């Protein structure tokens, strides 16, 4: 039985926002995210993990070379930063100044390898997708399994390949492939699939889903199925621009291109 929901999206355009330049963080970054305070976290090609404030000032830096490739950062809790090292199957915990606070070896504690993505859970554990049995699972930092979904192989007509995950305290979201979100409750029970156009990243904001494409950022309302565009492609400042990632925090927009992350107030 297929559970894939077909949802029609009605798109409207916000008035092109007036953006005021704040700061720019120069560099090529293979990953970046933000916290609720507006701080920016990046991973460099050399696996340096850097933290910047809203003015672009560097606040902290760390590099755990013995861990290998740093894959992603979850800054959902500004006081505790999660960094996933995919090659080692390890999730490492840092405080808000990137001081080491501990780690979980997911392979040793849970016997799972080839994990593509993880995220922090609302109760300070973590979620991950087990590719061997097609289940979304939650564990605590000691490596104890707390909950798991049913087998998800039948919910989509394509191979599940989780690329990004998020727990906002109400729902757990899994970006699968390039154009859809899987939605779960906080116990790991599957709710629905939201099909979208191709997008690179997402976050939740005031019960809406904010997702970015290469040229714009959209706000999707899961209750009304409506979406709005911020109209960046209509802004002459960004004519012809392609963005690797776009995020919104409070009244700040973060735009990542191939050479920098630029911050604008809106």
C-alpha positions as CSV (number, residue, x, y, z in Angstrom):
1,X,0.0,0.0,0.0
2,X,1.3,3.4,-0.9
3,X,0.9,6.3,1.6
4,X,2.4,9.0,-0.6
5,X,0.1,12.0,-0.3
6,X,-0.4,14.3,-3.3
7,X,-0.7,17.9,-2.2
8,X,-1.3,20.8,-4.5
9,X,0.8,23.9,-3.8
10,X,-0.6,27.3,-4.4
11,X,2.2,29.8,-4.7
12,X,2.0,33.6,-4.2
13,X,4.8,36.1,-4.1
14,X,5.5,38.3,-1.1
15,X,6.3,41.9,-2.0
16,X,10.0,42.0,-2.8
17,X,11.5,42.6,0.7
18,X,13.8,45.5,1.4
19,X,17.0,43.9,2.4
20,X,19.7,45.8,4.3
21,X,23.2,44.4,4.2
22,X,24.7,43.4,7.6
23,X,27.9,41.5,7.0
24,X,29.6,38.9,4.9
25,X,31.6,35.8,5.9
26,X,34.0,35.1,3.1
27,X,35.0,31.5,2.3
28,X,33.9,28.3,0.8
29,X,31.9,26.1,3.2
30,X,30.7,22.6,2.7
31,X,28.0,23.1,5.3
32,X,26.4,25.9,7.2
33,X,23.5,26.4,9.6
34,X,22.3,28.9,12.2
35,X,20.9,28.9,15.7
36,X,17.9,30.7,17.1
37,X,20.1,33.5,18.4
38,X,21.3,34.3,14.9
39,X,24.8,32.8,15.2
40,X,26.2,31.1,12.1
41,X,28.0,27.7,12.2
42,X,30.1,26.5,9.2
43,X,32.3,23.6,8.2
44,X,35.2,24.4,5.9
45,X,36.7,22.0,3.3
46,X,39.5,21.2,5.9
47,X,36.8,20.3,8.5
48,X,37.3,23.3,10.6
49,X,34.1,24.1,12.5
50,X,33.6,27.9,13.0
51,X,31.1,30.0,14.8
52,X,30.2,33.6,13.8
53,X,27.9,36.1,15.3
54,X,25.4,38.2,13.4
55,X,28.0,40.8,12.6
56,X,30.3,38.3,11.0
57,X,32.7,38.2,13.9
58,X,34.3,34.8,14.5
59,X,33.6,33.6,18.1
60,X,35.0,30.1,18.2
61,X,36.8,27.5,16.2
62,X,37.6,23.7,16.5
63,X,39.0,20.9,14.4
64,X,38.9,17.3,15.4
65,X,41.2,15.9,12.7
66,X,41.2,12.4,14.2
67,X,37.4,12.2,13.5
68,X,37.9,12.7,9.8
69,X,35.1,14.3,7.7
70,X,32.7,16.6,9.6
71,X,29.4,16.1,7.7
72,X,26.8,18.3,9.4
73,X,26.0,20.6,12.3
74,X,22.8,20.7,14.3
75,X,22.5,24.0,16.3
76,X,18.8,23.5,17.3
77,X,19.9,24.1,20.9
78,X,22.2,27.2,21.0
79,X,23.8,25.9,24.2
80,X,24.7,22.4,22.8
81,X,26.0,21.9,19.3
82,X,25.8,18.5,17.6
83,X,28.4,17.6,14.9
84,X,28.1,14.4,12.9
85,X,31.2,12.6,11.6
86,X,29.8,10.3,9.0
87,X,33.0,8.3,8.2
88,X,33.3,7.4,11.9
89,X,29.5,7.1,12.6
90,X,30.1,9.4,15.6
91,X,28.0,12.2,16.9
92,X,30.1,14.7,18.9
93,X,28.7,17.3,21.3
94,X,30.1,20.8,21.9
95,X,29.0,23.7,24.2
96,X,28.1,27.1,22.7
97,X,31.8,28.0,22.4
98,X,32.7,24.7,20.7
99,X,34.3,23.1,23.7
100,X,34.1,19.3,23.5
101,X,31.5,17.8,25.8
102,X,31.2,14.2,24.7
103,X,30.3,11.8,21.9
104,X,28.2,8.9,20.9
105,X,29.7,6.1,18.7
106,X,26.5,5.0,16.9
107,X,28.1,1.9,15.5
108,X,29.4,0.6,18.8
109,X,26.2,1.4,20.8
110,X,23.5,0.7,18.2
111,X,25.2,-1.4,15.6
112,X,24.2,0.8,12.7
113,X,26.5,1.9,9.8
114,X,26.1,4.0,6.6
115,X,24.0,6.6,8.3
116,X,23.4,9.5,6.0
117,X,22.0,12.1,8.4
118,X,21.1,12.7,12.0
119,X,19.5,15.5,14.0
120,X,19.0,16.5,17.6
121,X,15.7,15.4,19.3
122,X,13.7,17.8,21.3
123,X,14.6,15.9,24.5
124,X,18.4,16.1,23.8
125,X,18.8,12.7,22.3
126,X,19.1,12.3,18.5
127,X,17.2,10.9,15.5
128,X,18.8,8.9,12.7
129,X,17.6,6.8,9.8
130,X,18.7,3.1,9.8
131,X,19.3,2.2,6.1
132,X,19.3,-1.6,6.9
133,X,15.7,-1.8,8.0
134,X,14.3,1.5,6.6
135,X,13.4,2.9,10.1
136,X,13.6,6.3,11.7
137,X,15.1,5.8,15.2
138,X,15.6,7.9,18.3
139,X,18.4,7.2,20.8
140,X,19.8,9.0,23.9
141,X,23.4,10.1,24.2
142,X,24.3,6.8,25.9
143,X,23.3,4.9,22.8
144,X,20.1,3.5,24.2
145,X,17.3,3.1,21.6
146,X,14.2,5.0,22.7
147,X,11.8,4.7,19.8
148,X,11.5,3.7,16.2
149,X,9.2,4.0,13.3
150,X,7.7,1.1,11.3
151,X,9.5,0.0,8.2
152,X,9.3,2.9,5.7
153,X,10.1,1.1,2.5
154,X,6.4,1.2,1.4
155,X,5.7,4.9,1.8
156,X,7.4,6.1,-1.4
157,X,7.9,4.9,-4.9
158,X,11.5,6.0,-4.8
159,X,14.5,4.8,-2.8
160,X,14.6,6.6,0.5
161,X,17.8,8.6,0.8
162,X,17.6,11.0,3.8
163,X,19.7,14.1,3.3
164,X,18.6,16.3,6.1
165,X,16.5,15.9,9.3
166,X,15.0,18.2,11.9
167,X,13.0,17.9,15.1
168,X,11.2,21.1,16.1
169,X,9.5,19.7,19.2
170,X,6.2,19.1,17.4
171,X,7.2,17.1,14.3
172,X,10.2,15.3,12.9
173,X,11.0,16.1,9.3
174,X,13.2,14.1,7.0
175,X,14.3,15.5,3.6
176,X,14.3,12.5,1.3
177,X,15.8,12.7,-2.2
178,X,15.6,16.2,-3.6
179,X,11.9,17.1,-3.6
180,X,10.0,15.8,-0.6
181,X,9.7,15.9,3.1
182,X,8.6,13.0,5.3
183,X,6.7,14.1,8.4
184,X,6.6,12.1,11.7
185,X,5.3,12.8,15.2
186,X,7.7,13.1,18.1
187,X,7.4,9.3,18.8
188,X,8.5,8.4,15.3
189,X,5.0,7.6,13.8
190,X,4.8,8.4,10.2
191,X,2.2,11.1,9.3
192,X,2.6,12.1,5.6
193,X,4.8,13.0,2.7
194,X,4.9,16.6,1.5
195,X,6.0,16.8,-2.1
196,X,7.8,20.0,-3.1
197,X,9.9,21.2,-6.0
198,X,13.6,20.5,-5.8
199,X,15.1,22.2,-2.7
200,X,18.5,22.2,-1.0
201,X,17.6,22.8,2.7
202,X,14.7,23.5,5.0
203,X,13.7,24.7,8.5
204,X,10.5,25.4,10.4
205,X,9.4,28.9,11.4
206,X,6.1,29.8,13.1
207,X,4.5,26.4,12.2
208,X,5.5,26.9,8.5
209,X,8.2,25.1,6.5
210,X,10.8,27.4,5.0
211,X,12.8,25.8,2.2
212,X,15.4,27.1,-0.2
213,X,16.0,26.5,-3.9
214,X,18.9,27.7,-5.9
215,X,17.3,31.1,-6.6
216,X,14.7,31.7,-3.9
217,X,13.3,30.9,-0.5
218,X,9.7,29.7,0.1
219,X,7.4,29.5,3.0
220,X,5.0,26.6,2.9
221,X,1.9,26.4,5.2
222,X,1.2,22.7,5.8
223,X,-2.3,23.4,7.0
224,X,-3.5,25.4,4.0
225,X,-1.1,23.9,1.4
226,X,-0.2,27.4,0.3
227,X,3.3,28.7,-0.3
228,X,4.8,32.1,-0.6
229,X,8.0,33.2,-2.3
230,X,10.3,35.9,-1.0
231,X,10.9,36.9,-4.6
232,X,14.7,37.0,-4.4
233,X,14.8,36.1,-8.1
234,X,13.0,39.4,-8.7
235,X,15.5,41.4,-6.7
236,X,18.0,43.2,-8.9
237,X,20.8,42.7,-6.3
238,X,20.6,38.9,-6.9
239,X,19.9,38.8,-10.6
240,X,21.5,35.6,-12.0
241,X,22.6,34.5,-8.6
242,X,22.6,30.8,-7.5
243,X,22.5,30.1,-3.8
244,X,23.8,26.9,-2.1
245,X,21.7,27.5,1.0
246,X,19.3,30.1,2.4
247,X,18.2,30.4,6.0
248,X,16.0,32.8,8.1
249,X,16.5,33.6,11.8
250,X,14.4,36.3,13.4
251,X,14.7,39.2,11.0
252,X,18.0,38.1,9.3
253,X,18.4,36.3,6.0
254,X,21.5,34.3,5.4
255,X,22.5,33.7,1.7
256,X,25.3,31.2,0.9
257,X,26.9,31.3,-2.5
258,X,30.1,29.6,-3.7
259,X,32.3,32.2,-2.1
260,X,30.6,33.6,1.0
261,X,27.7,33.8,3.4
262,X,26.0,37.2,3.2
263,X,23.6,38.4,5.9
264,X,20.7,40.8,5.4
265,X,18.1,42.3,7.6
266,X,14.5,42.2,6.3
